[in-house]
Amino acid sequence: MAITLTEPAANHVANFLKNRGKGLGLRLGVKTSGCSGMAYVLEFVDVLNDDDEMFTDHGVNIIVDKKSLLYIDGTELDFVKEGLNEGFEFNNPNIDGECGCGESFSV
């Protein structure tokens, strides 16, 4: 499968990379955290690691390490605005459950 971006997410990342002035793309990963076990990690990538997989969608590179890919393969990253709030939403088909606050998930 792959990691995909909606058009709003791709536009947001592309604009941020342009303003940043450098970067290969966006890293999407997971770490152990929260009450459900895992949390998403987003960061900009300047150099690829040996264990990275790269996907391109809407002209934006998404970089994922192989360990994280086990938990997030097939995920769609969206960027939503609701009133004064805005942020990324993760549509992950692998999730078995999420915590009440939405900060962590289990697979």
C-alpha positions in Angstrom: 0.0 0.0 0.0 1.2 3.5 0.6 0.8 6.7 2.6 -1.4 9.3 0.9 -2.2 13.0 1.3 -5.4 14.8 0.6 -5.0 17.9 -1.6 -5.4 20.3 1.4 -2.7 18.4 3.3 -0.4 18.4 0.3 -0.9 22.1 -0.2 -0.2 22.9 3.5 3.0 20.8 3.5 4.2 22.2 0.2 3.7 25.8 1.4 5.5 25.1 4.6 8.5 23.5 2.8 8.6 26.5 0.4 8.7 29.0 3.3 11.2 26.8 5.1 13.5 27.0 2.1 14.7 23.4 2.3 13.6 19.8 2.9 12.9 16.6 1.0 9.4 16.1 2.5 7.4 15.3 5.6 8.2 12.4 7.9 5.3 10.5 9.3 6.0 8.1 12.0 4.8 6.6 15.3 6.2 6.5 18.8 5.1 4.7 22.0 3.0 7.2 23.9 -0.3 8.1 25.4 -3.0 6.0 27.1 -3.7 3.8 24.0 -0.1 3.0 23.2 1.1 4.9 20.1 1.1 8.5 18.8 1.9 10.0 15.5 5.1 12.0 14.9 5.4 14.6 12.1 8.7 16.3 11.2 10.3 17.7 8.1 13.1 15.7 6.5 16.4 17.1 5.1 18.2 13.7 4.8 16.9 10.2 4.3 17.8 7.4 6.7 18.8 3.9 5.4 15.5 2.4 6.6 13.2 5.1 5.1 10.5 4.5 2.5 9.4 7.4 0.4 5.9 7.9 -1.1 4.9 10.8 -3.3 1.4 12.2 -3.5 0.2 15.5 -5.0 3.9 16.3 -5.6 4.8 16.0 -1.9 7.2 13.4 -0.5 6.1 11.5 2.6 8.9 9.6 4.3 8.2 6.7 6.7 10.7 4.5 8.5 10.0 0.8 8.0 9.1 0.1 11.7 6.4 2.8 11.6 5.1 1.7 8.3 3.9 -1.5 9.9 1.4 0.6 11.9 0.4 3.3 9.4 0.5 1.6 6.0 -2.6 2.8 4.1 -3.0 6.0 6.1 -4.4 9.1 4.5 -3.1 12.4 6.0 -5.6 15.3 5.8 -5.4 18.9 6.9 -8.6 20.3 8.2 -9.8 23.7 9.5 -12.7 23.9 11.9 -13.5 27.4 13.1 -10.3 28.7 14.7 -8.7 25.3 14.9 -6.7 23.7 12.2 -4.5 20.6 12.0 -3.7 17.2 10.6 -6.1 14.3 10.7 -4.9 10.7 10.3 -7.2 8.3 8.6 -5.5 5.1 9.5 -7.2 1.8 8.5 -5.1 -0.2 11.0 -6.4 1.4 14.2 -8.2 -0.9 16.7 -8.9 1.9 19.2 -8.2 5.5 20.2 -8.0 7.2 23.5 -10.7 9.7 24.5 -8.5 12.8 23.8 -7.5 11.5 20.4 -3.8 11.8 21.0 -2.9 8.1 20.8 -4.1 4.9 19.2 -3.7 1.1 19.3 -3.3 -1.3 16.5 
